[in-house]
C-alpha cells in the first residue's frame, strides 16, 4: 500500500455542512483528555484512561499525524476521526498483510445522536479516497455497539468477518471507494 506519509500534510481544513475537519492544535488538548478519560466514550474500547495519567502524558498538541483530524463544531473540538494505515500490532488486526487503512473515530458524548459521526467519517473517507485512490478501508467495532454498527452500514462498510477478542464479538467491515466508470 502507498504510505499515507507521502500525502501532503497537513491538508487544508475540510468543511462539511456543519463541521470542520482540521489538524490538531494545542487548544484541543483538554478535549483530547476528556475523550480518553470518558467512561461513556470507552464503553466498547477497554475502559477509560486515568485522568491524572493523561494530564501527564498527553502532549501539548496531541494527534498530529497524517490522516488524523480534529472534528470541530462552532469553533470547539467535539471528536476525532482518523484514516490511517493499520499497524500489525494494533488491536483486532486479523488481516495484517491486507494492505488497507483503518477508519477510527471518537466523539464526546454531548455530540452523540446528531449525525456528526456520519458527516465527519464520510468527509474523511472522501479525502482518503482522493489521497490514495483504490485503497480499501476497514472498520472494527464490537457487535454490541449498536451505534457503531449502524454508522458502519450508513457509510457503506460491508461485513468481512466476525471474531472473538477481548471477551466480546468483534465485527470487521470493509469500505472500498467507488470508482466511476471510464
Secondary structure, 3 states (H helix, E strand, C coil): CCCHHHCCCCCCCEECCCCEEECCCHHHHHHHHHHHHCCCCCCCCCCCCCHHHHHHHCCCCCCCCCCEEEEEECCEEEEEEEEEECCCCCCCCCCCCCCCEEEEEEECHHHCCCCHHHHHHHHHHHHHHHHCCCCCEEEEEECCCHHHHHHHHHHCCEEEEEEEECCEEEEEEEECCCCCCC
